[in-house]
Amino acid sequence: MLTGVVGHIKWRIYTAAAIHGYTVSRSKDGRQWSLVATVVLSNAFNLAQTPLTFVAKHAKGSWTFPIQSMSPVQRDTYQVTARLGPPQEK
């Protein structure tokens, strides 16, 4: 499990959503990754594009996860959930 505060959902070089608080988890068999995050700013047009990626910064760079599918942002909690592909470290 990976947790953090600052992250982004990106479409190409554009920010589709700014994240404040996220959890990335992997299934027990290691095949599926998932994201639960709180959106603080978003761009509806960019969120509707593909391909989207989730970017999580760390001390020496960032992890980038391709987003395979994503739920709409929940209006009451501002949470989004997504199914991710395996991470790529940059």
Backbone torsions as a table, in degrees:
resi	resn	phi	psi	omega
1	MET	NA	139.5	179.2
2	LEU	-123.8	125.2	176.8
3	THR	-124.1	152.3	179.1
4	GLY	-166.1	180.0	-177.3
5	VAL	-105.2	-54.6	-173.0
6	VAL	-101.8	128.1	175.8
7	GLY	-153.4	172.8	180.0
8	HIS	-142.2	147.3	166.2
9	ILE	-103.6	125.0	-173.9
10	LYS	-117.1	146.1	167.0
11	TRP	-119.7	110.1	-173.1
12	ARG	55.7	-121.0	179.3
13	ILE	-94.3	-3.7	-174.0
14	TYR	-92.4	143.3	175.0
15	THR	-82.5	120.8	177.0
16	ALA	-89.7	-32.6	178.4
17	ALA	-155.9	140.9	172.7
18	ALA	-97.9	135.0	-175.4
19	ILE	-111.9	137.7	172.8
20	HIS	-129.0	90.7	-178.4
21	GLY	104.9	114.9	-179.9
22	TYR	-148.6	159.2	172.8
23	THR	-135.9	125.5	173.5
24	VAL	-111.2	128.5	179.2
25	SER	-129.9	158.2	-179.8
26	ARG	-121.0	142.5	179.2
27	SER	-65.9	161.1	-177.7
28	LYS	-59.6	-34.4	179.5
29	ASP	-81.2	-4.3	176.1
30	GLY	79.1	6.5	-175.8
31	ARG	-90.4	-31.3	-175.6
32	GLN	-117.2	138.6	176.1
33	TRP	-115.3	146.4	178.3
34	SER	-138.4	156.8	-177.8
35	LEU	-128.2	135.5	166.8
36	VAL	-126.0	124.2	-174.2
37	ALA	-145.2	157.0	175.9
38	THR	-105.6	122.3	-177.6
39	VAL	-88.6	130.9	176.7
40	VAL	-107.9	-28.7	175.0
41	LEU	-142.9	143.2	177.9
42	SER	-150.0	160.6	175.9
43	ASN	-123.0	110.6	-174.0
44	ALA	-59.6	-39.1	179.6
45	PHE	-63.4	-49.1	-179.2
46	ASN	-63.7	-37.2	178.5
47	LEU	-65.6	-23.1	-179.0
48	ALA	-85.0	-6.5	-177.1
49	GLN	-88.2	167.4	173.5
50	THR	-135.9	152.0	-4.2
51	PRO	-83.7	147.4	174.9
52	LEU	-104.4	152.1	175.1
53	THR	-133.7	152.1	172.3
54	PHE	-104.6	128.2	-178.2
55	VAL	-116.0	123.6	178.1
56	ALA	-117.7	117.8	179.9
57	LYS	-75.9	148.6	170.3
58	HIS	-141.2	176.8	-170.8
59	ALA	-56.3	-33.3	-175.1
60	LYS	-110.2	11.2	-179.3
61	GLY	155.2	-129.9	179.6
62	SER	-156.8	157.7	170.1
63	TRP	-104.9	137.5	177.6
64	THR	-121.0	124.0	180.0
65	PHE	-113.2	125.5	172.8
66	PRO	-68.7	136.5	178.2
67	ILE	-90.3	119.1	179.8
68	GLN	-87.3	-37.1	174.7
69	SER	-156.8	153.7	-175.8
70	MET	-148.7	141.0	174.9
71	SER	-79.8	158.2	172.6
72	PRO	-65.0	156.7	176.7
73	VAL	-66.5	128.0	178.9
74	GLN	-72.1	126.9	-175.8
75	ARG	-67.3	-32.5	-176.4
76	ASP	-83.3	-31.2	-176.8
77	THR	-113.5	-11.5	-175.9
78	TYR	61.1	23.9	179.0
79	GLN	-93.0	149.9	175.6
80	VAL	-132.2	144.2	174.6
81	THR	-122.6	148.0	-178.2
82	ALA	-149.0	152.6	170.9
83	ARG	-98.0	129.3	-173.7
84	LEU	-113.8	158.4	169.3
85	GLY	-89.5	176.6	179.6
86	PRO	-61.8	149.7	-176.7
87	PRO	-74.3	153.9	171.2
88	GLN	-122.4	126.5	-178.2
89	GLU	-91.6	136.0	178.1
90	LYS	-123.8	NA	NA
